[in-house]
Amino acid sequence: MTTDNAGTSVLDVEIGALKGGSAELSQYAGKAVLVVNVASKCGLTPQYTGLEALQARYAERGFTVLGVPCNQFLGQEPGSAEEIAEFCSATYGVTFPMTEKIEVNGEGRHALYQGLVGHADAEGHTGDIRWNFEKFLVGRDGSVVARFSPQTEPESAELVAAVEKALG
């Protein structure tokens, strides 16, 4: 199981929900979760369509996308929680859960990302998030099983294969 410095699974981390309250990541224990740092004003923002398609395709099998808004990349997620929620719902029909807006890099890096960034992608990249829409697949046991670059489309063969494998 992938753990952070405190010895807890990434699903044990506390984080707020976009619309207030706790996102309670522990509710996803036993599910496969695709954690994605998202932004509303990015060239990759149309990936919301593919992320929502994954959500619709695999939710019944114990899968969820978890959107994590972040404004650290050229200020491409400047909105309030309400503005982000409205944009995602109205523009892309997003139904998957979203967390509060957080920092994924630097001194203010949220504990969720402290537990994710040590995992390498297929090219061997570890460490800092490179851009909006970097993706981490967390397996049913809470371990990080795959990392995908921001440019990897949500419905790409490699990402779908990893989700299928994680779901068993």
C-alpha positions in Angstrom: 0.0 0.0 0.0 1.3 3.4 -0.9 1.7 5.5 2.2 2.8 9.0 3.0 5.3 10.0 5.7 2.6 9.5 8.4 2.1 5.9 7.3 -1.4 6.3 6.0 -2.9 5.5 2.6 -3.7 8.3 0.2 -7.4 7.5 0.9 -6.8 8.3 4.6 -5.9 11.9 3.8 -8.4 14.6 4.9 -9.5 17.0 2.2 -12.5 19.2 1.8 -15.2 18.8 -0.8 -15.7 21.4 -3.5 -19.1 22.4 -2.1 -18.0 22.4 1.5 -17.6 19.8 4.2 -15.3 16.8 3.9 -14.6 14.8 0.7 -14.1 11.7 3.0 -11.7 9.8 0.7 -12.0 6.8 2.9 -15.4 6.2 1.3 -13.4 5.1 -1.8 -11.7 2.2 0.0 -12.3 -0.9 -2.1 -12.8 1.2 -5.3 -10.4 2.2 -8.0 -10.0 6.0 -8.1 -8.5 8.2 -10.8 -7.2 11.4 -9.1 -6.9 14.3 -11.5 -5.8 17.8 -10.9 -8.2 19.8 -13.0 -8.6 23.4 -14.3 -11.4 25.2 -16.1 -9.3 27.5 -18.3 -6.7 25.1 -19.7 -6.1 23.8 -23.2 -6.6 20.3 -21.7 -9.9 21.3 -20.1 -11.9 19.3 -22.8 -10.5 16.2 -21.0 -13.5 16.6 -18.7 -15.5 14.9 -21.4 -13.4 11.8 -21.3 -13.2 11.8 -17.5 -17.0 11.9 -17.3 -17.2 9.1 -19.9 -14.9 7.0 -17.7 -17.1 7.8 -14.7 -20.2 6.7 -16.6 -18.6 3.6 -18.0 -17.0 2.2 -14.8 -18.9 3.6 -11.8 -21.1 0.5 -11.5 -17.9 -1.6 -11.2 -16.5 0.3 -8.3 -14.6 3.2 -10.0 -14.7 6.9 -9.6 -12.9 9.9 -11.0 -11.9 12.4 -8.3 -11.4 15.9 -9.6 -8.9 18.1 -7.7 -9.0 21.8 -8.7 -5.7 23.5 -8.7 -4.7 27.1 -9.7 -0.9 26.6 -9.7 -0.5 26.4 -13.5 -0.7 29.9 -15.1 -3.8 30.7 -12.9 -6.0 28.4 -15.0 -8.4 27.6 -12.2 -9.1 31.1 -10.7 -12.8 30.6 -9.8 -14.5 30.2 -6.5 -15.9 26.7 -5.5 -19.3 27.8 -6.8 -17.9 29.0 -10.1 -15.9 25.8 -10.6 -18.9 23.6 -9.8 -21.2 25.5 -12.1 -18.6 25.4 -15.0 -18.0 21.7 -14.7 -21.7 20.9 -14.4 -23.0 23.2 -17.1 -20.2 22.9 -19.6 -19.2 19.2 -19.3 -22.0 17.6 -17.3 -19.6 16.5 -14.6 -21.1 14.1 -12.1 -17.9 12.7 -10.5 -16.8 14.1 -7.1 -14.6 17.2 -6.8 -12.4 18.3 -3.9 -11.7 21.8 -2.7 -9.1 23.7 -4.6 -5.6 22.8 -3.4 -1.9 23.2 -4.2 -0.3 20.1 -5.8 3.3 21.4 -5.8 5.6 23.4 -3.6 5.7 24.1 0.1 1.9 24.2 0.2 1.5 20.8 -1.4 -1.6 19.1 0.0 -1.1 15.8 1.8 -3.0 14.0 -0.9 -0.4 14.9 -3.4 2.5 14.2 -1.0 1.2 10.6 -1.1 0.9 10.5 -4.9 4.0 12.3 -6.4 6.5 9.6 -5.5 4.9 7.2 -8.0 6.5 7.1 -11.5 4.7 7.3 -14.8 5.5 5.1 -17.8 8.4 7.4 -18.7 9.8 7.3 -15.2 8.7 10.8 -14.1 8.3 11.2 -10.4 8.0 14.3 -8.2 6.2 17.5 -9.1 3.0 17.6 -11.0 3.9 18.9 -14.5 0.6 20.5 -15.5 -3.2 20.4 -15.2 -4.8 17.0 -15.8 -2.0 14.8 -14.5 -3.7 11.5 -13.5 -3.0 9.0 -10.7 -4.9 5.7 -10.5 -5.4 4.4 -7.0 -6.2 0.7 -6.7 -8.9 -0.9 -4.6 -6.3 -1.4 -1.8 -5.4 2.3 -1.6 -2.1 1.9 -3.4 -1.1 4.1 -6.3 -1.0 1.7 -9.3 -0.4 4.1 -12.3 0.5 7.7 -13.1 -0.3 9.3 -16.5 1.0 12.5 -18.0 -1.4 15.5 -18.5 -1.5 14.8 -22.2 -2.7 11.3 -21.8 -6.4 11.3 -22.8 -8.8 9.8 -20.3 -10.1 7.3 -22.8 -6.7 6.3 -24.2 -6.0 2.6 -24.5 -3.3 2.7 -21.8 -5.4 4.5 -19.3 -8.5 2.3 -19.9 -6.4 -0.8 -19.7 -5.0 0.3 -16.3 -8.6 1.0 -15.0 -9.8 -2.4 -16.3 -6.8 -4.1 -14.5 -7.4 -2.2 -11.3 -11.1 -3.2 -11.3 -10.1 -6.9 -11.9 
